[in-house]
Structures are given as C-alpha cells and as structure tokens.
Amino acid sequence: MVKDAYDMFFKNISMQFHDDSLVNALVEDAEELAKYGEKRVALENFLENVLANEVTISKEAVTLAEKAFSDAPNDYDIEIINELKKTDVT
C-alpha cells in the first residue's frame, strides 16, 4: 500500500462528499480498519461499497486509489479499479 496515495485518496473523498452521510459512514468504517494496519482491506472494502451503492467518484480519486494499490496490486484490486474506471465521470 502506498501510504501517501492512500491518505490523499481519503482526503479527496472527504472533500468531494463532505455532506454525504453514506460516504462519510463508509470512510469511518475504512478508518477503523486502518487503525489496525489493514489499509489495503479498508480501501478494498470502501471501493466495493462505493460500487455496490452506485456512488460515482471522481477520476482523480480513482487514480489515487490505483496509486495506493500500485506497490503490489493483486487481481482483485485491479478488477475493482477497472470497474471504477467504467463508472467515473469527472
């Protein structure tokens, strides 16, 4: 996990969705996992929930998520990012 990209991703999401209670709850869940050193799982879960709830995130956020996974992406991470790339709009 590339920490700087991970941190920038969640900062970007927090700014983009500061008034969205669903996204804020998803961010809180991710922060809880991250406290226990599970940043990859936190990001994967967050992105899964974004897709499941049909929340569209910015192209910049998708790029940051991809960079966060870039140190050792697994097939599942790549699949999530590719799915997000199909849905991003800005």
C-alpha positions in Angstrom: 0.0 0.0 0.0 1.4 3.4 -1.0 0.6 5.4 2.1 0.7 8.9 0.6 -1.7 7.9 -2.2 -4.0 6.2 0.3 -4.1 9.3 2.5 -4.6 11.6 -0.5 -7.5 9.3 -1.7 -9.4 9.6 1.5 -8.7 13.3 1.8 -10.1 13.7 -1.8 -13.2 11.6 -1.0 -13.8 13.5 2.3 -13.7 16.8 0.4 -15.8 15.6 -2.5 -18.5 14.0 -0.3 -18.4 16.2 2.9 -22.2 16.3 3.1 -22.9 12.7 2.1 -23.8 10.6 5.2 -23.5 7.3 3.4 -20.0 8.1 2.1 -18.9 9.5 5.4 -20.0 6.3 7.1 -18.0 4.3 4.6 -15.0 6.5 5.3 -15.4 5.9 9.1 -15.5 2.2 8.5 -12.3 2.4 6.5 -10.6 4.5 9.1 -11.5 1.9 11.7 -9.8 -0.9 9.7 -6.8 1.3 9.0 -6.2 1.8 12.8 -5.4 -1.9 12.9 -3.0 -1.8 10.0 -5.5 -3.0 7.4 -5.3 -0.2 4.9 -5.5 -2.4 1.8 -8.6 -4.1 3.2 -10.0 -0.7 4.2 -9.6 0.6 0.7 -10.9 -2.5 -1.0 -14.0 -2.5 1.3 -14.6 1.2 0.7 -14.4 0.8 -3.1 -16.6 -2.3 -3.0 -19.2 -0.3 -1.1 -18.9 2.6 -3.4 -19.7 0.3 -6.4 -22.5 -1.5 -4.5 -24.2 1.7 -3.6 -23.6 3.2 -7.1 -21.7 6.2 -5.8 -19.7 7.8 -8.6 -16.2 9.1 -7.5 -14.0 11.4 -9.5 -11.4 10.3 -12.0 -8.8 11.8 -9.7 -10.0 9.7 -6.8 -9.9 6.5 -9.0 -6.3 7.4 -10.0 -5.3 7.9 -6.3 -6.8 4.5 -5.4 -4.9 2.9 -8.2 -1.7 4.5 -7.0 -2.4 3.4 -3.4 -2.6 -0.2 -4.7 0.4 0.2 -7.0 3.2 -1.2 -4.8 1.7 -4.8 -5.1 -1.6 -4.9 -6.8 -3.5 -8.2 -6.8 -6.0 -9.3 -9.3 -8.9 -8.2 -7.1 -7.5 -4.7 -6.7 -7.1 -4.4 -10.5 -10.7 -5.7 -11.0 -12.1 -3.0 -8.6 -10.1 -0.2 -10.2 -11.2 -1.3 -13.7 -14.8 -1.4 -12.6 -14.5 2.1 -11.1 -12.9 3.4 -14.4 -16.1 2.4 -16.2 -18.2 4.5 -13.8 -16.2 7.6 -13.1 -17.4 10.9 -14.7 -15.1 13.8 -13.8 
